[in-house]
Each structure stands twice: as structure tokens, then as C-alpha cells.
């Protein structure tokens, strides 16, 4: 680069003696501006805080070459709430930048286990980061503490166990034991060793966080799911109550409604039969020789949803919730012993991008979710919440969607209100609404989707099976979602019914 030339420099950079004249000239002619100590940018539009944030680690490396990211920053990997970034370096004074303060302290230099990071910085190993955070830290008024609180450390360790298993925590503990003498953290290791043992249930120590106490008690839970449950709960509490009482139907109409509930619920999950085939299975016990397990899935669903006594049962307490889930799953999956009928999963499961609750957190997460469920008064709200609770935990190896919808409709049937059915053409709407809350924490779509589905059910004349089938066909109920999208077809309400 030619002397005093600024060509080729990044958006934001530190000035040096070699380019100081060119920098001064550029500032004077308005093509460069200063936003911090020796810090300049060609960006004349964006806020300085936004620019610094985009180049944060490179700027720290420019100011403090070979610094070690330490203390709470080594675990959080972002500025603290007051903008503090904590490092170990030879510099003793803080460096204030727009939106950020680099706070440096003296300490042992990087060890072999500490990793290279952006721009030549070093990042403390997990073991070192936890040892440093176990050290007491004083803070000045208005500043964030250099180290995490005991409760924050416990929650971070719970995250380690949830995501990587107990062996991951033991590996961190073993490494902490090895390096503690090298960084003068022997006392901190003793405290960390007791804490890790308490988290794993092998030692006694005072635990302060709710999550850590739940893990020690044998009922760990998934905190991200609890946050989703709280959001859905709050949305349902804030929504106007929806009440659609079940209209009078004769025995034939009730049987037909239950049949199509079972039929569509299985179709969603890929258990596909023609209506006539499914009717033979349900009403004439004709089991296809080449698909006996699929047939029993439909039959098992029908046996549950057509039983008025069973569908009047709802969980009055957590123990009843677990019993209902297990008993209904045992009936639904009776023909699939490999799916462990009536038993919670022992391996993780997922659907697309959604990774469901880990096996060891199933009961704890259901228990925490149940606390929100029982705070809801409106049957529709309880039905929506129960469906999402079971769907999001996914407690079984298979059959979770069907069980979730069975539990949903039991809430409605027990209160004398109309069921919710998801016809084939509406499957994409339903699954998209589930993804909206699971992946993007947006609860409104699932409430709207199930509201429309219930409105559709109550508008349909559920009568003799064949007549109802023809009616459903005219409403596009059986159209595959991909075909419907290509042809611009949507689920219709019967004529004369307002959307």
C-alpha cells in the first residue's frame, strides 16, 4: 500500500503513524469520520454502535493483539448488558468504544487448551472459563459483574448436560482439575467440583437455580420449551374466549364425525387409506393383509375418539396427565411393539428443523407445561395449549401428533364443545402454524388455524358416512396440500357460512 494511502482499508480501522496524514486529510474533506480513540470509518451513514458491533472481535484484536477473552465473556461470547467485554491482556485501562467497553485485567497468558479466535485473539477453554467465573468479583456501581452469578453458572451447566450429556460436564471438570494449578484457581476448582457433583447428583452442595434443583431432583426440563409454553399461555389468556357448543347429532352423525377425526389425524402422519378402506377397517374390522400396523393405527385412533367416556377424561393433576398419555398411546400403538406402546421415548426425535425435548427432560417439561395449562379456563384455550404441549415435547417414539390431537379434542368434548379436525387440504396450514411457534416463537398462527378448523367442523353436516364424504369432497377436504397449492384450492366452508 502506498505511504499515507487509505486504499484497501476496511470499513472501520485504527489509525497508525504511517497513515495519520492521510486520515487527517480524509476527515477534513468529509470522506472519513472518527468514532473512537484512533478509530475511523468510511461509513458516514450508520450509527457508530452498529459499525462497532459488526466488527467487534476484529476491533478488540486491533486494540489488544493476542488478548484472551475471559470471565463471563468467554461463556456468553457477547457484550454484557452494559456493553462490557472482559479480556486478559497487558493493558490496564478500559477502552471505550461506541456501545462497548473493553475491560482488561492482568492474568495468566493463554494455555495450550485455550483456542485461537477471531483476529488473533484467544478464547478461554470451557474449563478455564468456568474456573474464572467461580472467582468472586466486585463491581463498581452501575457496572455488570466481571463474572456470572452462581445461578447463571448453574443454568449454563444445565445447558451443557441437556445438549451434550453428563460426560460433557465430566470432561470439563477433568480439564478444570488439570489446569487449576496453572492459573492459580485451586480454590475455584474445589467449588466447581462440588457444584458439578451436585448437578450430577453425586455430591452435596447448595443449588440456587430452579433448573439445577429440578435436575438434582430427577425432573430436569427444557427451558426453551417452557418459554414457548409461557408465550402461548399469554396469547390464549389475552384472546377473546371462543365457545362453540356441540350441536345435537344422532348416533350416525357422531360415528361419522369420530371416523373422519381418526381418518384425517392419521392421514396427517402419512398413514393414508382411501375412505372406503378406512371405513372397512373401522366399521367392519377388515384388516389389509399387507398393512396390518397402519390399519391398527387408524383403528386405535378411532377406538379412542369414538369413546364418549374416554374422551370426557381430562387431566386434573400432573399424575393424571401422565396416565392419560401413556394409556392412550398404549391403545393407539398396540400393533407396533417396536414403538414402545405406553412408554415414553428413550431416544431423541426430531421433525425437520425441530429437535424435540430430550428423553430425560420429558416428564419435567410436561410437568412445568402443565402448570400453565391448568391456569387456563376456556376449553378452547386449554385444548390448544394441550395439543401444543404434547406436540412440542413429543414424549413418545411415534404417534405424538395423533396423541396431541386426541388430548386436544378431549378438552373440548369434556366441556360439550365442538371438536377440531385437520382435513388433508388444511395439513400444510396446521404444520406451518406449529413451526411458527416452535421455530419463531409466534403463537398467533396456531390459535387462528385451530379456530378456523373448529369453525369448519361445526359448519359441516356430519351425517351418514357416504353423504358426508361427498360433502367433504365438495369442500376440498381430501385434496393433497401440494396439489391444492398448485391449483389454488383452499378448504371451503359450506355455502352460507361466513369465514
C-alpha positions as CSV (number, residue, x, y, z in Angstrom):
1,X,0.0,0.0,0.0
2,X,1.5,3.4,-0.9
3,X,2.5,5.6,2.0
4,X,-0.4,7.6,3.6
5,X,-2.8,5.8,1.2
6,X,-6.1,4.6,2.7
7,X,-7.0,2.4,-0.3
8,X,-7.8,-1.1,0.7
9,X,-8.6,-0.4,4.3
10,X,-11.7,-2.0,5.8
11,X,-14.9,-0.2,6.8
12,X,-13.6,0.7,10.2
13,X,-9.9,0.7,11.2
14,X,-7.3,2.0,13.7
15,X,-5.1,4.9,12.6
16,X,-1.3,4.5,12.8
17,X,1.6,6.9,12.4
18,X,2.1,5.7,8.8
19,X,-1.4,6.8,7.7
20,X,-2.1,9.6,10.1
21,X,-1.7,12.4,7.5
22,X,-4.0,10.7,5.0
23,X,-6.5,10.1,7.8
24,X,-6.5,13.7,8.8
25,X,-6.9,14.8,5.2
26,X,-9.9,12.4,4.7
27,X,-11.6,13.6,7.9
28,X,-11.2,17.2,6.7
29,X,-12.7,16.6,3.3
30,X,-15.6,14.6,4.8
31,X,-14.8,11.1,3.4
32,X,-13.9,9.7,6.8
33,X,-15.1,10.2,10.4
34,X,-13.7,9.4,13.8
35,X,-15.9,7.3,16.1
36,X,-13.5,6.3,18.9
37,X,-9.9,6.6,20.1
38,X,-7.8,6.2,16.9
39,X,-10.9,4.6,15.4
40,X,-12.1,5.8,12.0
41,X,-14.7,4.7,9.5
42,X,-15.6,5.3,5.8
43,X,-19.2,4.7,6.7
44,X,-20.8,8.1,7.1
45,X,-24.4,6.8,7.4
46,X,-24.7,4.0,10.0
47,X,-24.7,4.7,13.8
48,X,-21.2,4.1,15.3
49,X,-22.6,1.5,17.7
50,X,-23.9,-0.6,14.7
51,X,-20.5,-0.3,12.9
52,X,-18.6,-1.4,16.0
53,X,-20.9,-4.3,16.6
54,X,-20.3,-5.6,13.1
55,X,-16.6,-5.6,13.6
56,X,-16.4,-6.2,17.3
57,X,-13.8,-9.0,17.7
58,X,-11.6,-7.6,14.9
59,X,-11.5,-4.3,16.7
60,X,-10.7,-5.9,20.1
61,X,-7.8,-7.7,18.4
62,X,-6.6,-4.4,16.8
63,X,-6.5,-2.6,20.2
64,X,-5.3,-5.6,22.2
65,X,-3.3,-8.1,20.0
66,X,-3.2,-11.6,21.5
67,X,-5.7,-10.8,24.3
68,X,-7.5,-13.7,25.9
69,X,-11.3,-13.4,26.1
70,X,-12.1,-14.3,29.7
71,X,-14.5,-14.3,32.5
72,X,-18.2,-14.0,31.7
73,X,-17.5,-13.0,28.0
74,X,-15.7,-16.4,27.5
75,X,-19.0,-18.1,28.2
76,X,-21.6,-15.6,26.8
77,X,-19.5,-14.6,23.7
78,X,-21.2,-11.3,23.5
79,X,-21.1,-7.9,25.3
80,X,-22.7,-7.9,28.8
81,X,-25.9,-5.8,29.3
82,X,-23.8,-2.7,29.9
83,X,-21.6,-3.3,26.8
84,X,-18.6,-4.7,28.8
85,X,-16.2,-7.2,27.1
86,X,-13.8,-8.8,29.5
87,X,-10.3,-9.8,28.5
88,X,-6.9,-10.6,29.9
89,X,-4.0,-8.6,28.4
90,X,-1.1,-6.4,29.4
91,X,-3.2,-3.2,29.1
92,X,-4.6,-1.9,32.4
93,X,-7.0,0.8,31.3
94,X,-10.5,0.3,29.8
95,X,-11.1,1.1,26.2
96,X,-14.4,2.8,25.5
97,X,-16.0,2.4,22.1
98,X,-19.5,3.2,20.8
99,X,-21.8,0.8,22.6
100,X,-18.9,-1.3,24.0
101,X,-16.3,-1.1,26.8
102,X,-13.3,-3.4,26.6
103,X,-12.3,-4.2,30.2
104,X,-8.9,-5.7,30.6
105,X,-7.2,-7.3,33.6
106,X,-3.9,-9.0,34.2
107,X,-3.8,-12.8,34.5
108,X,-2.1,-15.9,33.2
109,X,-1.5,-15.9,29.5
110,X,-3.3,-18.4,27.2
111,X,-2.8,-22.0,27.8
112,X,-2.5,-24.8,25.3
113,X,-6.2,-25.6,25.7
114,X,-7.3,-22.0,25.1
115,X,-8.3,-21.7,21.4
116,X,-7.3,-19.2,18.7
117,X,-10.2,-16.9,17.9
118,X,-11.0,-14.1,15.5
119,X,-8.2,-11.7,14.5
120,X,-5.5,-13.4,16.6
121,X,-7.4,-13.2,19.9
122,X,-7.5,-16.2,22.2
123,X,-10.7,-17.7,23.7
124,X,-10.6,-19.3,27.2
125,X,-11.4,-23.0,27.2
126,X,-14.6,-24.0,28.8
127,X,-12.8,-25.4,31.8
128,X,-10.8,-22.1,32.3
129,X,-13.9,-20.0,31.7
130,X,-15.9,-21.8,34.4
131,X,-12.9,-21.6,36.9
132,X,-12.6,-17.9,36.3
133,X,-16.3,-17.4,36.7
134,X,-16.2,-19.2,40.0
135,X,-13.9,-16.5,41.4
136,X,-15.6,-13.7,43.5
137,X,-15.9,-10.5,41.6
138,X,-16.6,-7.0,42.9
139,X,-18.3,-4.5,40.6
140,X,-18.5,-0.8,40.6
141,X,-21.9,0.9,40.8
142,X,-23.7,0.7,37.5
143,X,-21.4,-1.9,36.0
144,X,-22.0,-5.6,35.3
145,X,-20.0,-8.0,37.3
146,X,-17.0,-9.5,35.6
147,X,-18.2,-13.0,36.4
148,X,-21.5,-14.8,36.1
149,X,-23.7,-15.2,39.1
150,X,-24.0,-18.7,40.8
151,X,-27.4,-19.1,39.3
152,X,-26.2,-18.2,35.8
153,X,-23.4,-20.7,36.1
154,X,-25.8,-23.5,37.2
155,X,-28.1,-22.8,34.3
156,X,-25.1,-22.9,31.9
157,X,-24.0,-26.2,33.3
158,X,-27.6,-27.5,32.9
159,X,-27.4,-26.4,29.2
160,X,-24.2,-28.5,28.9
161,X,-25.9,-31.6,30.3
162,X,-29.0,-31.1,28.3
163,X,-27.3,-30.6,25.0
164,X,-24.2,-32.9,25.3
165,X,-24.9,-35.2,28.2
166,X,-23.3,-35.8,31.6
167,X,-20.0,-36.9,30.0
168,X,-19.5,-33.4,28.6
169,X,-19.7,-31.9,32.1
170,X,-17.3,-34.6,33.4
171,X,-14.9,-33.7,30.6
172,X,-15.0,-30.0,31.6
173,X,-14.4,-31.0,35.3
174,X,-11.5,-33.2,34.5
175,X,-9.8,-30.4,32.4
176,X,-10.6,-27.9,35.1
177,X,-8.8,-30.1,37.6
178,X,-5.7,-30.3,35.4
179,X,-5.4,-26.6,34.7
180,X,-6.4,-25.1,38.0
181,X,-2.8,-25.1,39.4
182,X,-1.6,-23.5,36.2
183,X,-3.8,-20.4,36.6
184,X,-3.9,-20.3,40.5
185,X,-7.5,-21.4,40.6
186,X,-7.3,-24.3,43.1
187,X,-9.9,-22.9,45.4
188,X,-12.2,-22.2,42.5
189,X,-11.8,-25.8,41.3
190,X,-12.9,-27.1,44.7
191,X,-16.1,-25.1,44.5
192,X,-16.7,-26.1,40.8
193,X,-16.1,-29.7,41.6
194,X,-18.8,-29.6,44.4
195,X,-21.2,-27.8,42.1
196,X,-20.7,-30.2,39.2
197,X,-21.2,-33.1,41.6
198,X,-24.4,-31.6,42.9
199,X,-25.7,-31.1,39.3
200,X,-25.0,-34.8,38.6
201,X,-26.4,-36.0,41.9
202,X,-23.2,-37.4,43.2
203,X,-22.3,-34.7,45.8
204,X,-24.0,-32.4,48.2
205,X,-23.9,-28.6,47.5
206,X,-26.3,-25.7,47.7
207,X,-28.0,-25.2,44.4
208,X,-29.7,-21.8,43.7
209,X,-31.4,-22.0,40.3
210,X,-34.7,-23.7,39.7
211,X,-33.3,-25.6,36.7
212,X,-30.4,-27.0,38.8
213,X,-32.7,-28.0,41.6
214,X,-35.0,-29.7,39.2
215,X,-32.2,-31.7,37.7
216,X,-31.0,-32.9,41.1
217,X,-34.5,-33.9,42.0
218,X,-34.6,-36.1,38.9
219,X,-37.0,-33.9,36.9
220,X,-34.9,-31.8,34.5
221,X,-36.8,-29.7,32.0
222,X,-36.2,-27.9,28.7
223,X,-36.2,-24.1,29.5
224,X,-36.6,-23.1,25.8
225,X,-39.9,-25.1,25.6
226,X,-41.1,-23.5,28.9
227,X,-40.6,-20.1,27.3
228,X,-42.7,-21.2,24.3
229,X,-45.4,-22.5,26.6
230,X,-45.5,-19.2,28.5
231,X,-45.9,-17.3,25.3
232,X,-48.7,-19.5,24.1
233,X,-50.3,-19.3,27.5
234,X,-50.2,-15.5,27.5
235,X,-51.6,-15.3,24.0
236,X,-54.5,-17.6,24.9
237,X,-55.2,-15.6,28.1
238,X,-55.2,-12.4,26.1
239,X,-57.5,-13.7,23.3
240,X,-61.3,-13.4,23.4
241,X,-62.8,-16.7,24.7
242,X,-64.0,-19.0,21.9
243,X,-67.1,-21.1,22.6
244,X,-68.7,-23.4,20.1
245,X,-71.1,-25.8,21.7
246,X,-71.5,-29.2,20.0
247,X,-74.8,-29.3,18.1
248,X,-77.2,-32.1,18.5
249,X,-76.3,-35.1,16.4
250,X,-77.7,-38.6,16.2
251,X,-75.6,-41.8,16.7
252,X,-74.9,-42.0,13.0
253,X,-73.6,-38.4,12.8
254,X,-71.4,-38.9,15.9
255,X,-69.9,-42.0,14.5
256,X,-69.2,-40.3,11.2
257,X,-67.5,-37.4,12.9
258,X,-65.3,-39.6,15.0
259,X,-64.4,-41.7,11.9
260,X,-63.2,-38.7,10.0
261,X,-61.4,-37.4,13.0
262,X,-59.4,-40.6,13.1
263,X,-59.1,-40.8,9.4
264,X,-57.6,-37.3,8.9
265,X,-55.5,-37.4,12.0
266,X,-53.7,-40.5,10.6
267,X,-53.5,-39.0,7.1
268,X,-51.5,-36.1,8.5
269,X,-48.9,-38.5,9.8
270,X,-48.6,-40.4,6.5
271,X,-51.0,-43.3,7.3
272,X,-53.0,-43.0,4.1
273,X,-56.0,-45.0,3.1
274,X,-58.9,-44.4,0.8
275,X,-62.1,-43.5,2.8
276,X,-63.7,-46.9,1.8
277,X,-60.6,-48.8,3.0
278,X,-60.6,-46.9,6.3
279,X,-64.3,-47.5,6.8
280,X,-63.8,-51.2,6.3
281,X,-61.1,-51.2,8.9
282,X,-63.2,-49.2,11.5
283,X,-66.7,-50.5,10.9
284,X,-66.1,-54.0,9.6
285,X,-62.8,-54.8,11.1
286,X,-61.3,-55.7,7.7
287,X,-57.5,-55.5,8.2
288,X,-55.5,-55.3,5.0
289,X,-53.1,-58.2,4.8
290,X,-50.2,-56.0,3.6
291,X,-50.7,-53.1,6.0
292,X,-51.8,-54.5,9.4
293,X,-49.9,-52.0,11.5
294,X,-51.2,-49.0,9.6
295,X,-54.8,-50.4,9.9
296,X,-54.4,-50.8,13.6
297,X,-53.2,-47.1,13.9
298,X,-56.5,-46.0,12.3
299,X,-58.5,-48.4,14.4
300,X,-56.7,-47.5,17.6
301,X,-57.3,-43.8,17.0
302,X,-61.0,-44.5,16.2
303,X,-61.4,-46.5,19.4
304,X,-60.3,-43.6,21.5
305,X,-62.0,-40.7,19.8
306,X,-65.3,-42.6,19.4
307,X,-65.5,-43.5,23.1
308,X,-67.5,-40.8,24.9
309,X,-66.3,-41.9,28.3
310,X,-62.7,-41.9,27.3
311,X,-63.0,-38.5,25.6
312,X,-64.6,-37.0,28.7
313,X,-61.4,-37.6,30.7
314,X,-59.0,-34.6,31.1
315,X,-56.0,-34.3,33.5
316,X,-57.0,-32.9,36.9
317,X,-53.4,-33.2,38.0
318,X,-49.9,-34.0,36.7
319,X,-50.1,-37.7,37.5
320,X,-53.4,-38.0,35.6
321,X,-51.8,-36.3,32.6
322,X,-49.0,-38.9,32.5
323,X,-51.5,-41.7,32.9
324,X,-53.8,-40.4,30.1
325,X,-50.9,-40.0,27.8
326,X,-49.5,-43.5,28.5
327,X,-52.9,-45.3,28.3
328,X,-54.0,-43.6,25.1
329,X,-50.6,-44.2,23.5
330,X,-50.7,-47.9,24.5
331,X,-54.0,-48.3,22.7
332,X,-53.0,-46.3,19.7
333,X,-49.7,-48.1,19.2
334,X,-50.8,-51.6,20.3
335,X,-49.9,-53.1,16.9
336,X,-46.4,-51.6,17.0
337,X,-44.4,-53.1,19.9
338,X,-41.2,-51.6,18.4
339,X,-42.6,-48.1,19.2
340,X,-42.9,-48.9,23.0
341,X,-46.7,-48.5,23.4
342,X,-47.5,-46.6,26.5
343,X,-43.9,-45.8,27.3
344,X,-42.0,-42.5,26.9
345,X,-39.2,-42.3,24.4
346,X,-35.6,-43.4,25.3
347,X,-34.0,-41.8,22.2
348,X,-34.3,-38.3,20.9
349,X,-36.6,-37.4,18.0
350,X,-37.0,-34.6,15.5
351,X,-39.1,-33.4,12.6
352,X,-37.2,-31.3,10.0
353,X,-35.6,-28.4,11.9
354,X,-37.4,-29.1,15.1
355,X,-35.5,-31.1,17.7
356,X,-37.9,-32.2,20.4
357,X,-37.4,-32.4,24.1
358,X,-34.6,-34.9,25.2
359,X,-35.9,-38.1,26.7
360,X,-34.6,-37.4,30.2
361,X,-36.4,-34.0,30.2
362,X,-39.8,-35.3,29.0
363,X,-41.6,-35.7,32.4
364,X,-40.0,-32.5,33.9
365,X,-41.1,-30.4,30.8
366,X,-44.6,-31.9,30.8
367,X,-44.9,-31.0,34.5
368,X,-43.8,-27.4,34.0
369,X,-46.0,-27.0,31.0
370,X,-49.0,-28.5,32.9
371,X,-48.7,-25.6,35.4
372,X,-49.6,-23.2,32.6
373,X,-52.3,-25.4,31.2
374,X,-54.3,-25.6,34.5
375,X,-54.2,-21.8,34.7
376,X,-56.4,-21.6,31.5
377,X,-60.2,-21.5,32.0
378,X,-61.7,-21.6,28.5
379,X,-61.9,-25.1,27.0
380,X,-60.7,-24.0,23.6
381,X,-57.7,-22.3,25.2
382,X,-56.9,-25.5,27.2
383,X,-57.4,-27.6,24.1
384,X,-54.9,-25.5,22.0
385,X,-52.4,-25.5,24.8
386,X,-52.7,-29.2,25.5
387,X,-52.2,-30.0,21.8
388,X,-49.0,-27.9,21.6
389,X,-47.7,-29.2,25.0
390,X,-47.8,-32.8,23.8
391,X,-46.7,-32.0,20.2
392,X,-43.7,-29.9,21.3
393,X,-42.5,-32.3,24.0
394,X,-43.0,-35.3,21.6
395,X,-42.9,-37.7,24.5
396,X,-43.2,-41.0,22.5
397,X,-41.1,-42.6,19.8
398,X,-44.1,-42.4,17.4
399,X,-47.8,-41.4,17.4
400,X,-47.2,-38.0,19.1
401,X,-49.2,-35.9,16.6
402,X,-52.2,-38.2,16.9
403,X,-52.0,-38.2,20.7
404,X,-51.7,-34.5,20.8
405,X,-54.9,-34.1,18.8
406,X,-56.7,-36.7,20.9
407,X,-55.7,-34.8,24.0
408,X,-56.9,-31.5,22.4
409,X,-60.3,-32.8,21.5
410,X,-60.8,-34.5,24.9
411,X,-60.6,-31.0,26.3
412,X,-63.4,-29.9,24.0
413,X,-65.6,-33.0,24.2
414,X,-65.5,-33.0,28.0
415,X,-66.8,-29.4,28.0
416,X,-69.5,-30.1,25.5
417,X,-67.8,-28.1,22.8
418,X,-67.1,-28.9,19.1
419,X,-64.1,-30.9,18.1
420,X,-61.2,-29.7,16.0
421,X,-60.3,-31.7,12.8
422,X,-57.5,-31.0,10.4
423,X,-58.6,-32.2,7.0
424,X,-55.9,-33.2,4.5
425,X,-56.0,-30.0,2.5
426,X,-55.5,-28.0,5.7
427,X,-52.5,-30.0,6.8
428,X,-50.0,-27.5,5.5
429,X,-51.7,-24.7,7.4
430,X,-51.6,-26.7,10.6
431,X,-48.0,-27.7,10.3
432,X,-46.8,-24.2,9.3
433,X,-48.6,-22.8,12.3
434,X,-46.8,-25.3,14.6
435,X,-43.5,-24.3,13.0
436,X,-44.2,-20.7,13.6
437,X,-44.4,-21.1,17.3
438,X,-41.7,-23.9,17.6
439,X,-39.1,-22.2,15.5
440,X,-40.0,-18.5,15.6
441,X,-41.9,-18.2,18.9
442,X,-45.1,-16.8,17.2
443,X,-48.2,-18.3,18.9
444,X,-50.8,-16.4,17.0
445,X,-50.9,-18.6,13.8
446,X,-51.7,-21.9,15.7
447,X,-54.5,-20.2,17.6
448,X,-56.0,-18.8,14.4
449,X,-55.5,-22.1,12.5
450,X,-57.3,-24.2,15.1
451,X,-60.0,-21.6,15.5
452,X,-60.8,-21.9,11.8
453,X,-60.6,-25.7,11.9
454,X,-63.2,-25.8,14.7
455,X,-65.4,-23.3,12.8
456,X,-65.2,-25.6,9.8
457,X,-66.1,-28.7,11.8
458,X,-69.2,-27.1,13.3
459,X,-70.4,-25.9,9.9
460,X,-70.3,-29.3,8.3
461,X,-73.3,-31.6,8.4
462,X,-72.0,-34.8,9.9
463,X,-74.5,-37.4,8.8
464,X,-74.4,-40.8,7.0
465,X,-70.8,-41.7,6.0
466,X,-71.1,-41.6,2.2
467,X,-73.2,-38.4,2.2
468,X,-70.6,-36.8,4.5
469,X,-67.8,-38.0,2.3
470,X,-69.3,-36.3,-0.7
471,X,-69.9,-33.1,1.2
472,X,-66.3,-33.1,2.4
473,X,-65.0,-33.6,-1.1
474,X,-67.0,-30.6,-2.3
475,X,-65.3,-28.6,0.4
476,X,-61.8,-29.8,-0.9
477,X,-61.1,-31.6,2.4
478,X,-59.3,-34.5,0.7
479,X,-57.0,-32.6,-1.6
480,X,-53.3,-33.0,-1.0
481,X,-51.7,-29.7,0.1
482,X,-49.1,-29.6,-2.7
483,X,-51.9,-30.2,-5.3
484,X,-54.0,-27.6,-3.6
485,X,-51.2,-25.0,-3.7
486,X,-50.6,-25.7,-7.4
487,X,-54.3,-25.4,-8.3
488,X,-55.1,-22.5,-5.9
489,X,-57.5,-24.6,-3.9
490,X,-58.3,-23.9,-0.2
491,X,-60.5,-25.6,2.4
492,X,-64.0,-24.3,1.9
493,X,-66.7,-23.6,4.4
494,X,-70.2,-24.9,3.5
495,X,-72.3,-22.4,1.5
496,X,-73.9,-19.7,3.5
497,X,-71.3,-19.9,6.3
498,X,-69.1,-16.8,6.7
499,X,-65.4,-17.2,7.0
